[in-house]
Amino acid sequence: MECTQLVDLIFFMGQSNMAGRGDAALAPAVTPGMGFEYRAVTDPAQLHPLAEPFGVNENDPTGVNEPGMKTGSMVSAFVNACTAKTGVAIVGVSCAKGGSSITEWLPGMPFFEDAVRRARKARKFLAESGYTIRHSAMVWCQGCTDGDLHTLKAVYKLDTDRVIHEFMTDAGLETCFLIQIGNQRDEPELYVPIQQAQEELAAAYDDIVMVSRSFKTFAAKGLMKDRFHYLQPAYNEVGEEAGKNVAAYWAEK
């Protein structure tokens, strides 16, 4: 698959609302030539045009594994919005697991180690195939399970700090773009401590950048499909917002 030689490499990571529980048929088609998926698990020798459901078959039984669960995500909308501003194609790598708590992502745990393997394979493939990586980053959306578990804000903040910064070091990334989690539909206060921790992390570190807070607005708009997940138009809106904000951030660098 031919692709622009200059690319931005992005790892889409977290839990179910990053993995995507929407409807792929209602997601936008990616602008031809501007979005590619690197399938580190199933087909690591080439790039594929990025399409929804993004990452649907990237299941590693020793790591991130949720067969049949990825049904439509924010990634296509993100890619369209970002590349419309940058003109640089995105190579996306999927590594998101529904229902995962932050402790399951800690260094040494299977999800973290799987993500590092995927990152190293992606970098090696791109280098050997003649691509130049302009920017490399992770887009992270996780925390609903920790809200359900009543994880203390201070504990969540410390663990998330460690996951993000150790992964960025191991994967050679510049920035973590944070997508704030929304509210549990039937108990809207339940996730507030997690949201506060995410705000504090973005305020504390230059390399953690909040790019969307919109998930928490969707319950009032009737865009939640259940207590935890969203309809595809909500994923499209968050993806577009985040993609525009990432492009704007890069334009200032």
Residue pairs with C-beta under 8 A, 6 or more apart in sequence:
1 36
1 46
1 47
1 48
1 49
3 33
3 36
3 47
3 89
3 91
3 131
4 33
4 88
4 89
5 130
5 131
5 132
6 88
6 89
6 131
6 132
6 134
7 36
7 88
7 89
7 90
7 91
7 126
7 131
7 132
7 133
7 134
8 82
8 86
8 88
8 89
8 90
8 91
8 133
8 134
8 135
8 136
8 137
8 250
9 90
9 91
9 93
9 122
9 123
9 126
9 133
9 135
9 136
9 137
10 90
10 91
10 92
10 93
10 136
10 137
10 138
10 139
11 92
11 93
11 95
11 115
11 118
11 119
11 137
11 138
11 139
11 171
11 173
12 18
12 54
12 55
12 73
12 75
12 92
12 93
12 94
12 95
12 96
12 138
12 139
13 95
13 96
13 115
13 138
13 139
13 140
13 141
13 142
13 167
14 96
14 100
14 140
14 141
14 142
14 179
15 96
15 97
15 98
15 99
15 100
15 141
15 142
15 143
15 144
15 145
16 69
16 96
16 97
16 98
16 99
16 144
16 228
16 229
17 74
17 141
17 144
17 179
17 181
17 182
17 215
17 228
17 229
17 230
17 235
18 73
18 74
18 96
18 139
18 140
18 141
18 142
18 179
19 55
19 66
19 69
19 70
19 73
19 94
19 96
19 97
19 98
20 52
20 53
20 54
20 55
20 70
20 71
20 72
20 73
20 74
20 75
20 96
20 235
21 69
21 70
21 71
21 72
21 98
21 225
21 229
21 230
22 52
22 71
22 72
22 73
22 225
22 229
22 230
22 231
22 232
22 234
22 235
23 71
23 72
23 231
23 232
24 51
24 52
24 53
24 71
24 72
24 232
25 72
26 72
26 232
26 233
26 236
27 52
27 72
27 73
27 76
27 77
27 232
27 235
27 236
28 76
28 77
28 80
28 236
29 51
29 76
30 49
30 50
30 51
30 76
30 79
30 80
31 79
31 80
31 83
31 84
32 49
33 89
34 79
34 80
34 83
34 89
34 90
35 49
35 50
35 76
35 79
35 80
35 83
35 89
35 90
35 92
36 47
36 48
36 49
36 50
36 89
36 90
36 91
36 92
37 47
37 48
37 49
37 50
37 51
37 54
37 55
37 91
37 92
37 93
37 94
38 44
38 47
38 91
38 92
38 93
38 121
38 122
38 125
38 126
39 48
39 57
39 58
40 58
40 93
40 117
40 118
40 121
40 122
41 57
41 58
41 59
41 60
41 118
42 57
42 58
44 121
44 125
45 125
47 91
50 75
50 76
50 79
50 90
50 92
51 76
52 72
52 73
52 75
52 76
53 70
53 71
53 72
53 73
54 70
54 73
54 75
54 76
54 92
54 94
55 70
55 73
55 75
55 94
55 95
55 96
56 68
56 70
56 71
57 67
58 64
58 94
58 95
58 118
59 65
59 66
59 67
60 114
60 117
62 110
62 114
63 110
63 111
63 113
63 114
63 115
63 117
64 95
64 96
64 97
64 110
64 111
64 114
64 115
65 97
66 97
66 98
69 98
70 94
70 96
72 232
72 235
73 235
73 239
74 179
74 235
74 236
74 238
74 239
74 242
75 92
75 94
75 239
76 239
77 235
77 236
77 237
77 238
77 239
77 240
77 243
78 139
78 239
78 240
78 242
78 243
78 246
79 90
79 92
79 239
79 243
80 240
80 243
81 239
81 240
81 241
81 242
81 243
81 244
81 247
82 90
82 243
82 244
82 246
82 247
83 89
83 90
83 243
83 247
84 247
85 244
85 247
85 248
85 251
86 247
86 250
86 251
88 134
91 122
91 126
91 131
93 118
93 119
93 122
95 111
95 114
95 115
95 118
96 141
97 104
97 111
99 145
100 111
100 142
100 145
101 145
101 146
101 149
101 151
102 142
102 143
102 146
102 151
102 156
102 159
102 160
102 163
103 109
103 159
104 110
104 111
105 111
105 112
105 142
105 159
105 163
106 112
106 159
106 162
106 163
107 162
107 163
107 166
107 167
107 170
112 163
112 166
112 167
115 167
115 171
116 167
116 170
116 171
119 167
119 170
119 171
119 172
119 173
120 171
123 133
123 171
123 172
126 133
135 174
135 175
135 250
135 253
136 171
136 172
136 173
136 174
137 173
137 174
137 175
137 176
137 177
137 246
138 164
138 167
138 168
138 171
138 173
138 175
138 176
138 177
139 176
139 177
139 179
139 211
139 242
139 246
140 164
140 176
140 177
140 178
140 179
141 178
141 179
141 180
141 181
142 160
142 181
143 156
143 160
143 181
143 191
143 194
143 195
143 197
143 198
144 181
144 182
144 184
144 191
144 194
144 228
146 156
146 194
147 181
147 184
147 190
147 191
147 193
147 194
148 184
148 190
151 193
151 194
152 193
153 193
153 194
153 196
153 197
154 197
156 193
156 194
156 197
157 197
157 200
157 201
160 197
160 198
160 201
161 201
161 205
164 176
164 201
164 208
165 207
167 173
168 174
168 175
168 176
168 207
174 207
175 207
175 208
175 209
175 249
176 207
176 208
176 209
177 209
177 211
177 242
177 245
177 246
177 249
178 198
178 201
178 202
178 208
178 209
178 210
178 211
179 211
179 212
179 215
179 238
179 242
180 195
180 198
180 199
180 210
180 212
180 213
180 215
180 216
181 191
181 194
181 195
181 198
181 215
181 216
182 191
182 215
182 216
182 217
182 218
182 219
182 224
182 230
183 189
183 190
183 191
183 192
183 215
183 216
183 219
184 190
184 191
184 227
184 228
185 219
185 224
185 226
185 227
185 228
186 227
188 219
195 216
198 210
199 210
201 208
202 208
202 209
202 210
209 245
209 249
211 241
211 242
211 245
211 246
211 249
212 238
212 241
212 242
212 245
214 234
214 237
214 238
214 241
215 230
215 234
215 238
218 224
218 230
218 234
221 234
223 230
223 231
223 233
223 234
224 230
224 231
224 234
225 231
230 238
